[in-house]
Amino acid sequence: MSNIKISDMTVGSFNRKVLVVDGLVDPAASKKIHALYKNLPVQLIDSDREDTSYLKHFKHDFSITEDIDPIAMHLADKARIILESRDMSCGELKRIYPNFNLYGDFQYAHEDGEGWTALHFVNSRWHEDWGGEFQIYPEDGSAIIFSVLPRPGRMVIFDGMIKHRGGIPSKLCFDARISLAIKFGKDR
């Protein structure tokens, strides 16, 4: 993992950690992953919060008990290695799924709960004018603290108690913004 660049930040008064990991996947592998994932069957399932359950999002759920997708599992393993290399232990893998966001969709700010979330940006190309930034909020939700552009090969690993929102592509983007969400439980 020598070509990997990790930027780490803390959020809020509880100093919750956010890691932005670049170079996790090389461009050739990124193209292969994107080609496979963009053709996955999706359903309108899941919502950001209980009070927004009327608004469903396109997702494809991978089983973590049966034949799990080897690419998704490899990325989950890389996220765990990065966390552990920084003395940030995580619990067991709880859920893993790709999100498919299209222009016109809407995402609500939310927390994922105790544990860690790793969000890998799957698209093999992304133009900054396409939007889709991942947004981080302070505890009180008063403003966006920072945004992370969904670059190919990039992963954001963050404390699940951080309020965040997945970005929606702009009108200029004709592809779905695909992000693989990897959720780890709280370490015991």
C-alpha positions in Angstrom: 0.0 0.0 0.0 2.9 2.3 -0.8 1.1 4.5 -3.3 -1.7 5.3 -0.9 -2.1 8.8 0.5 -4.2 9.2 3.7 -5.4 12.6 5.0 -7.0 12.5 8.4 -9.2 15.0 10.1 -11.2 15.3 13.3 -14.8 16.5 13.5 -16.6 18.2 16.3 -16.1 18.4 20.0 -15.8 14.6 20.3 -12.9 14.6 17.8 -14.4 12.0 15.6 -12.1 10.8 12.9 -12.4 11.0 9.1 -9.8 9.5 6.8 -9.6 10.4 3.1 -7.7 7.6 1.3 -6.4 8.2 -2.2 -4.7 5.6 -4.5 -6.4 2.7 -2.8 -7.4 1.3 -6.2 -5.3 1.9 -9.4 -7.0 3.3 -12.5 -7.0 -0.1 -14.4 -8.7 -1.8 -11.4 -11.1 1.1 -11.0 -12.3 0.7 -14.6 -12.9 -3.0 -14.1 -14.8 -2.5 -10.8 -16.9 0.3 -12.3 -17.7 -1.9 -15.3 -18.9 -4.7 -13.1 -20.8 -2.6 -10.5 -22.7 -0.3 -13.0 -24.5 -3.4 -14.3 -25.7 -4.7 -10.9 -29.4 -5.0 -10.4 -30.7 -2.3 -8.1 -33.9 -1.8 -6.1 -35.5 1.2 -4.5 -34.7 0.1 -0.9 -33.4 1.8 2.2 -33.6 5.3 3.3 -31.3 7.7 5.2 -33.3 8.0 8.4 -36.4 6.6 10.0 -38.3 9.9 9.5 -37.5 9.9 5.8 -38.4 6.3 5.1 -40.9 7.5 2.4 -37.9 8.4 0.2 -36.1 5.2 -1.0 -32.7 5.0 -2.7 -31.3 2.8 -5.4 -29.0 0.1 -3.8 -27.8 -3.4 -4.4 -27.3 -5.3 -1.2 -24.5 -7.8 -1.0 -25.0 -10.7 1.4 -22.3 -10.9 4.1 -23.3 -14.4 5.1 -23.4 -16.1 1.6 -21.1 -15.7 -1.4 -20.0 -12.1 -0.7 -18.7 -10.1 -3.7 -14.9 -10.6 -3.7 -14.2 -7.0 -4.8 -16.4 -5.6 -2.0 -14.7 -7.9 0.6 -11.2 -6.9 -0.7 -12.1 -3.3 -0.2 -13.6 -4.0 3.3 -10.3 -5.8 4.2 -8.3 -2.8 3.0 -10.4 -0.4 5.1 -9.9 -2.6 8.2 -6.1 -2.7 7.6 -6.0 1.1 7.3 -8.1 1.5 10.5 -6.0 -0.9 12.5 -2.7 0.6 11.2 -3.9 3.8 12.9 -4.8 2.1 16.1 -8.5 2.5 15.4 -10.1 -0.9 15.9 -13.4 -1.9 14.4 -15.9 -4.6 15.0 -17.3 -7.1 12.6 -18.6 -6.3 9.1 -22.3 -5.5 9.4 -23.4 -4.5 6.0 -21.9 -3.9 2.5 -23.8 -2.4 -0.5 -23.4 -0.1 -3.5 -25.4 3.1 -3.6 -26.5 4.4 -7.0 -27.3 8.1 -7.0 -28.7 9.9 -10.1 -29.4 13.5 -11.0 -32.6 14.5 -9.3 -32.2 12.1 -6.3 -32.1 13.5 -2.8 -30.1 12.4 0.2 -30.8 13.5 3.8 -28.1 14.2 6.4 -27.8 11.3 8.8 -25.5 9.2 11.1 -24.8 5.6 10.5 -24.5 4.7 14.3 -21.7 3.4 16.4 -18.8 1.8 14.4 -17.0 2.8 11.3 -18.2 3.4 7.7 -15.9 3.2 4.7 -17.3 4.7 1.5 -15.4 3.7 -1.7 -16.2 5.8 -4.8 -16.6 3.3 -7.6 -16.9 5.5 -10.7 -13.7 5.1 -12.9 -13.9 8.7 -14.0 -15.4 11.8 -12.3 -15.4 15.4 -13.4 -15.5 18.1 -10.7 -18.5 19.8 -12.4 -20.5 16.7 -11.9 -20.9 17.4 -8.2 -21.7 14.4 -6.0 -19.5 15.5 -3.1 -19.7 13.6 0.1 -20.6 16.2 2.8 -19.6 16.2 6.5 -21.5 18.2 9.2 -20.7 19.2 12.8 -22.7 17.7 15.6 -25.3 20.5 15.5 -25.8 20.2 11.8 -25.4 24.0 11.4 -23.2 23.9 8.3 -21.2 21.7 6.0 -17.7 21.4 7.5 -16.1 20.0 4.4 -16.9 18.1 1.2 -15.0 15.2 -0.4 -15.1 14.9 -4.2 -15.8 11.4 -5.4 -12.6 10.7 -7.2 -11.8 7.3 -8.7 -9.9 5.0 -6.3 -10.8 7.2 -3.3 -12.3 5.9 0.0 -13.6 7.9 2.9 -13.4 6.1 6.2 -15.3 7.8 9.1 -16.8 7.4 12.5 -20.4 6.3 12.0 -21.6 8.9 14.5 -20.6 11.8 12.2 -23.5 13.4 10.5 -23.0 13.2 6.7 -24.8 13.3 3.4 -24.1 11.4 0.2 -23.8 13.7 -2.8 -26.1 13.8 -5.8 -24.6 14.2 -9.3 -25.4 17.4 -11.2 -27.4 17.7 -14.4 -24.1 17.5 -16.4 -23.5 13.9 -15.2 -25.3 11.1 -17.2 -24.0 8.3 -15.1 -25.0 7.1 -11.6 -22.6 8.1 -8.9 -21.8 4.7 -7.4 -20.4 4.4 -3.9 -19.7 1.2 -2.0 -20.8 1.5 1.6 -18.9 -0.8 4.0 -20.2 -0.7 7.6 -18.4 -2.1 10.6 -19.9 -2.6 14.0 -18.5 -1.1 17.2 -15.4 -2.8 18.5 -16.2 -4.8 21.7 
